[in-house]
Amino acid sequence: MRGYCPKCREYRSDEGENAWGIIYGSFGPICEKCGSLVDVWSE
């Protein structure tokens, strides 16, 4: 799975060297780093 955080302006994946934590809240996936909503899609 890949994602883009508009606030951090970063594309990342859910595994590997540049992996990030995604918290799945009631409003959707949230960036663990900054707390904003993340756009996610399958690779």
PyMOL Python script that loads the backbone (N, CA, C, O; Angstrom):
from pymol import cmd

cmd.read_pdbstr("""\
ATOM      1  N   MET A   1       0.844  -1.175   0.000  1.00  0.00           N
ATOM      2  CA  MET A   1       0.000   0.000   0.000  1.00  0.00           C
ATOM      3  C   MET A   1       0.892   1.241   0.000  1.00  0.00           C
ATOM      4  O   MET A   1       1.929   1.276   0.662  1.00  0.00           O
ATOM      5  N   ARG A   2       0.478   2.237  -0.739  1.00  0.00           N
ATOM      6  CA  ARG A   2       1.207   3.503  -0.800  1.00  0.00           C
ATOM      7  C   ARG A   2       0.276   4.607  -0.323  1.00  0.00           C
ATOM      8  O   ARG A   2      -0.946   4.456  -0.319  1.00  0.00           O
ATOM      9  N   GLY A   3       0.874   5.710   0.076  1.00  0.00           N
ATOM     10  CA  GLY A   3       0.078   6.833   0.533  1.00  0.00           C
ATOM     11  C   GLY A   3       0.779   8.150   0.296  1.00  0.00           C
ATOM     12  O   GLY A   3       1.989   8.209   0.078  1.00  0.00           O
ATOM     13  N   TYR A   4      -0.014   9.208   0.344  1.00  0.00           N
ATOM     14  CA  TYR A   4       0.521  10.557   0.208  1.00  0.00           C
ATOM     15  C   TYR A   4      -0.073  11.419   1.310  1.00  0.00           C
ATOM     16  O   TYR A   4      -1.291  11.478   1.482  1.00  0.00           O
ATOM     17  N   CYS A   5       0.800  12.087   2.055  1.00  0.00           N
ATOM     18  CA  CYS A   5       0.357  13.012   3.093  1.00  0.00           C
ATOM     19  C   CYS A   5       0.515  14.426   2.552  1.00  0.00           C
ATOM     20  O   CYS A   5       1.642  14.862   2.315  1.00  0.00           O
ATOM     21  N   PRO A   6      -0.579  15.157   2.349  1.00  0.00           N
ATOM     22  CA  PRO A   6      -0.478  16.508   1.804  1.00  0.00           C
ATOM     23  C   PRO A   6       0.207  17.497   2.739  1.00  0.00           C
ATOM     24  O   PRO A   6       0.830  18.449   2.272  1.00  0.00           O
ATOM     25  N   LYS A   7       0.105  17.293   4.033  1.00  0.00           N
ATOM     26  CA  LYS A   7       0.747  18.215   4.969  1.00  0.00           C
ATOM     27  C   LYS A   7       2.262  18.000   5.019  1.00  0.00           C
ATOM     28  O   LYS A   7       3.025  18.966   5.002  1.00  0.00           O
ATOM     29  N   CYS A   8       2.701  16.736   5.081  1.00  0.00           N
ATOM     30  CA  CYS A   8       4.134  16.419   5.074  1.00  0.00           C
ATOM     31  C   CYS A   8       4.715  16.517   3.658  1.00  0.00           C
ATOM     32  O   CYS A   8       5.928  16.631   3.483  1.00  0.00           O
ATOM     33  N   ARG A   9       3.836  16.471   2.654  1.00  0.00           N
ATOM     34  CA  ARG A   9       4.232  16.467   1.236  1.00  0.00           C
ATOM     35  C   ARG A   9       5.177  15.318   0.933  1.00  0.00           C
ATOM     36  O   ARG A   9       6.228  15.496   0.317  1.00  0.00           O
ATOM     37  N   GLU A  10       4.771  14.121   1.388  1.00  0.00           N
ATOM     38  CA  GLU A  10       5.593  12.930   1.212  1.00  0.00           C
ATOM     39  C   GLU A  10       4.760  11.768   0.694  1.00  0.00           C
ATOM     40  O   GLU A  10       3.631  11.543   1.128  1.00  0.00           O
ATOM     41  N   TYR A  11       5.346  11.040  -0.244  1.00  0.00           N
ATOM     42  CA  TYR A  11       4.805   9.751  -0.663  1.00  0.00           C
ATOM     43  C   TYR A  11       5.552   8.694   0.124  1.00  0.00           C
ATOM     44  O   TYR A  11       6.778   8.743   0.225  1.00  0.00           O
ATOM     45  N   ARG A  12       4.831   7.750   0.675  1.00  0.00           N
ATOM     46  CA  ARG A  12       5.470   6.685   1.433  1.00  0.00           C
ATOM     47  C   ARG A  12       4.692   5.393   1.251  1.00  0.00           C
ATOM     48  O   ARG A  12       3.577   5.372   0.730  1.00  0.00           O
ATOM     49  N   SER A  13       5.325   4.317   1.701  1.00  0.00           N
ATOM     50  CA  SER A  13       4.662   3.020   1.670  1.00  0.00           C
ATOM     51  C   SER A  13       4.508   2.517   3.100  1.00  0.00           C
ATOM     52  O   SER A  13       5.011   3.127   4.044  1.00  0.00           O
ATOM     53  N   ASP A  14       3.807   1.403   3.246  1.00  0.00           N
ATOM     54  CA  ASP A  14       3.584   0.873   4.596  1.00  0.00           C
ATOM     55  C   ASP A  14       4.682  -0.094   5.027  1.00  0.00           C
ATOM     56  O   ASP A  14       4.604  -0.676   6.110  1.00  0.00           O
ATOM     57  N   GLU A  15       5.708  -0.272   4.188  1.00  0.00           N
ATOM     58  CA  GLU A  15       6.838  -1.114   4.569  1.00  0.00           C
ATOM     59  C   GLU A  15       8.090  -0.630   3.863  1.00  0.00           C
ATOM     60  O   GLU A  15       8.009   0.126   2.895  1.00  0.00           O
ATOM     61  N   GLY A  16       9.236  -1.057   4.339  1.00  0.00           N
ATOM     62  CA  GLY A  16      10.503  -0.665   3.726  1.00  0.00           C
ATOM     63  C   GLY A  16      11.184   0.463   4.474  1.00  0.00           C
ATOM     64  O   GLY A  16      10.799   0.816   5.589  1.00  0.00           O
ATOM     65  N   GLU A  17      12.208   1.025   3.836  1.00  0.00           N
ATOM     66  CA  GLU A  17      13.053   2.041   4.464  1.00  0.00           C
ATOM     67  C   GLU A  17      12.298   3.315   4.826  1.00  0.00           C
ATOM     68  O   GLU A  17      12.562   3.914   5.868  1.00  0.00           O
ATOM     69  N   ASN A  18      11.362   3.734   3.978  1.00  0.00           N
ATOM     70  CA  ASN A  18      10.644   4.987   4.232  1.00  0.00           C
ATOM     71  C   ASN A  18       9.215   4.752   4.736  1.00  0.00           C
ATOM     72  O   ASN A  18       8.319   5.556   4.481  1.00  0.00           O
ATOM     73  N   ALA A  19       9.018   3.653   5.444  1.00  0.00           N
ATOM     74  CA  ALA A  19       7.683   3.321   5.945  1.00  0.00           C
ATOM     75  C   ALA A  19       7.222   4.326   6.998  1.00  0.00           C
ATOM     76  O   ALA A  19       8.026   4.907   7.727  1.00  0.00           O
ATOM     77  N   TRP A  20       5.942   4.507   7.052  1.00  0.00           N
ATOM     78  CA  TRP A  20       5.380   5.393   8.064  1.00  0.00           C
ATOM     79  C   TRP A  20       4.262   4.682   8.803  1.00  0.00           C
ATOM     80  O   TRP A  20       3.769   3.642   8.366  1.00  0.00           O
ATOM     81  N   GLY A  21       3.883   5.241   9.897  1.00  0.00           N
ATOM     82  CA  GLY A  21       2.762   4.704  10.645  1.00  0.00           C
ATOM     83  C   GLY A  21       1.486   5.366  10.184  1.00  0.00           C
ATOM     84  O   GLY A  21       1.399   6.593  10.126  1.00  0.00           O
ATOM     85  N   ILE A  22       0.500   4.564   9.857  1.00  0.00           N
ATOM     86  CA  ILE A  22      -0.817   5.079   9.504  1.00  0.00           C
ATOM     87  C   ILE A  22      -1.786   4.595  10.568  1.00  0.00           C
ATOM     88  O   ILE A  22      -1.872   3.399  10.845  1.00  0.00           O
ATOM     89  N   ILE A  23      -2.505   5.519  11.153  1.00  0.00           N
ATOM     90  CA  ILE A  23      -3.516   5.204  12.146  1.00  0.00           C
ATOM     91  C   ILE A  23      -4.862   5.244  11.441  1.00  0.00           C
ATOM     92  O   ILE A  23      -5.201   6.247  10.812  1.00  0.00           O
ATOM     93  N   TYR A  24      -5.630   4.169  11.536  1.00  0.00           N
ATOM     94  CA  TYR A  24      -6.941   4.130  10.898  1.00  0.00           C
ATOM     95  C   TYR A  24      -7.987   4.586  11.898  1.00  0.00           C
ATOM     96  O   TYR A  24      -8.422   3.821  12.759  1.00  0.00           O
ATOM     97  N   GLY A  25      -8.388   5.852  11.770  1.00  0.00           N
ATOM     98  CA  GLY A  25      -9.381   6.433  12.662  1.00  0.00           C
ATOM     99  C   GLY A  25     -10.769   6.387  12.046  1.00  0.00           C
ATOM    100  O   GLY A  25     -10.960   5.800  10.981  1.00  0.00           O
ATOM    101  N   SER A  26     -11.725   6.995  12.700  1.00  0.00           N
ATOM    102  CA  SER A  26     -13.112   6.980  12.215  1.00  0.00           C
ATOM    103  C   SER A  26     -13.299   7.816  10.951  1.00  0.00           C
ATOM    104  O   SER A  26     -14.268   7.613  10.219  1.00  0.00           O
ATOM    105  N   PHE A  27     -12.389   8.752  10.683  1.00  0.00           N
ATOM    106  CA  PHE A  27     -12.488   9.587   9.491  1.00  0.00           C
ATOM    107  C   PHE A  27     -11.658   9.053   8.339  1.00  0.00           C
ATOM    108  O   PHE A  27     -11.738   9.588   7.233  1.00  0.00           O
ATOM    109  N   GLY A  28     -10.861   8.012   8.561  1.00  0.00           N
ATOM    110  CA  GLY A  28     -10.010   7.446   7.531  1.00  0.00           C
ATOM    111  C   GLY A  28      -8.581   7.324   8.017  1.00  0.00           C
ATOM    112  O   GLY A  28      -8.317   7.479   9.209  1.00  0.00           O
ATOM    113  N   PRO A  29      -7.646   7.045   7.103  1.00  0.00           N
ATOM    114  CA  PRO A  29      -6.247   6.887   7.492  1.00  0.00           C
ATOM    115  C   PRO A  29      -5.610   8.221   7.868  1.00  0.00           C
ATOM    116  O   PRO A  29      -5.771   9.219   7.165  1.00  0.00           O
ATOM    117  N   ILE A  30      -4.892   8.225   8.976  1.00  0.00           N
ATOM    118  CA  ILE A  30      -4.277   9.444   9.508  1.00  0.00           C
ATOM    119  C   ILE A  30      -2.765   9.240   9.607  1.00  0.00           C
ATOM    120  O   ILE A  30      -2.304   8.185  10.040  1.00  0.00           O
ATOM    121  N   CYS A  31      -2.007  10.243   9.208  1.00  0.00           N
ATOM    122  CA  CYS A  31      -0.545  10.211   9.294  1.00  0.00           C
ATOM    123  C   CYS A  31      -0.127  10.259  10.759  1.00  0.00           C
ATOM    124  O   CYS A  31      -0.516  11.162  11.499  1.00  0.00           O
ATOM    125  N   GLU A  32       0.666   9.281  11.164  1.00  0.00           N
ATOM    126  CA  GLU A  32       1.130   9.228  12.553  1.00  0.00           C
ATOM    127  C   GLU A  32       2.096  10.385  12.848  1.00  0.00           C
ATOM    128  O   GLU A  32       2.211  10.826  13.992  1.00  0.00           O
ATOM    129  N   LYS A  33       2.780  10.866  11.822  1.00  0.00           N
ATOM    130  CA  LYS A  33       3.787  11.921  11.983  1.00  0.00           C
ATOM    131  C   LYS A  33       3.157  13.281  12.262  1.00  0.00           C
ATOM    132  O   LYS A  33       3.595  13.985  13.172  1.00  0.00           O
ATOM    133  N   CYS A  34       2.125  13.666  11.485  1.00  0.00           N
ATOM    134  CA  CYS A  34       1.568  15.016  11.629  1.00  0.00           C
ATOM    135  C   CYS A  34       0.085  15.052  11.996  1.00  0.00           C
ATOM    136  O   CYS A  34      -0.418  16.095  12.415  1.00  0.00           O
ATOM    137  N   GLY A  35      -0.620  13.931  11.845  1.00  0.00           N
ATOM    138  CA  GLY A  35      -2.022  13.874  12.240  1.00  0.00           C
ATOM    139  C   GLY A  35      -3.029  14.247  11.174  1.00  0.00           C
ATOM    140  O   GLY A  35      -4.219  14.333  11.477  1.00  0.00           O
ATOM    141  N   SER A  36      -2.605  14.473   9.932  1.00  0.00           N
ATOM    142  CA  SER A  36      -3.571  14.817   8.894  1.00  0.00           C
ATOM    143  C   SER A  36      -3.997  13.583   8.102  1.00  0.00           C
ATOM    144  O   SER A  36      -3.350  12.538   8.173  1.00  0.00           O
ATOM    145  N   LEU A  37      -5.085  13.711   7.352  1.00  0.00           N
ATOM    146  CA  LEU A  37      -5.594  12.603   6.555  1.00  0.00           C
ATOM    147  C   LEU A  37      -4.630  12.260   5.431  1.00  0.00           C
ATOM    148  O   LEU A  37      -4.002  13.141   4.845  1.00  0.00           O
ATOM    149  N   VAL A  38      -4.520  10.979   5.140  1.00  0.00           N
ATOM    150  CA  VAL A  38      -3.605  10.457   4.136  1.00  0.00           C
ATOM    151  C   VAL A  38      -4.411   9.851   2.992  1.00  0.00           C
ATOM    152  O   VAL A  38      -5.390   9.144   3.228  1.00  0.00           O
ATOM    153  N   ASP A  39      -4.001  10.125   1.752  1.00  0.00           N
ATOM    154  CA  ASP A  39      -4.573   9.450   0.585  1.00  0.00           C
ATOM    155  C   ASP A  39      -3.820   8.149   0.404  1.00  0.00           C
ATOM    156  O   ASP A  39      -2.596   8.161   0.274  1.00  0.00           O
ATOM    157  N   VAL A  40      -4.532   7.012   0.392  1.00  0.00           N
ATOM    158  CA  VAL A  40      -3.879   5.717   0.251  1.00  0.00           C
ATOM    159  C   VAL A  40      -4.441   4.959  -0.948  1.00  0.00           C
ATOM    160  O   VAL A  40      -5.585   5.165  -1.353  1.00  0.00           O
ATOM    161  N   TRP A  41      -3.608   4.078  -1.506  1.00  0.00           N
ATOM    162  CA  TRP A  41      -4.024   3.220  -2.612  1.00  0.00           C
ATOM    163  C   TRP A  41      -3.162   1.965  -2.619  1.00  0.00           C
ATOM    164  O   TRP A  41      -2.074   1.954  -2.044  1.00  0.00           O
ATOM    165  N   SER A  42      -3.638   0.919  -3.261  1.00  0.00           N
ATOM    166  CA  SER A  42      -2.868  -0.319  -3.396  1.00  0.00           C
ATOM    167  C   SER A  42      -1.875  -0.172  -4.528  1.00  0.00           C
ATOM    168  O   SER A  42      -2.138   0.510  -5.518  1.00  0.00           O
ATOM    169  N   GLU A  43      -0.735  -0.814  -4.373  1.00  0.00           N
ATOM    170  CA  GLU A  43       0.300  -0.759  -5.414  1.00  0.00           C
ATOM    171  C   GLU A  43       0.001  -1.705  -6.517  1.00  0.00           C
ATOM    172  O   GLU A  43       0.764  -1.793  -7.478  1.00  0.00           O
TER     173      GLU A  43
END
""", "prot")
cmd.dss("prot")
cmd.show_as("cartoon", "prot")
cmd.util.cbc("prot")
cmd.orient("prot")
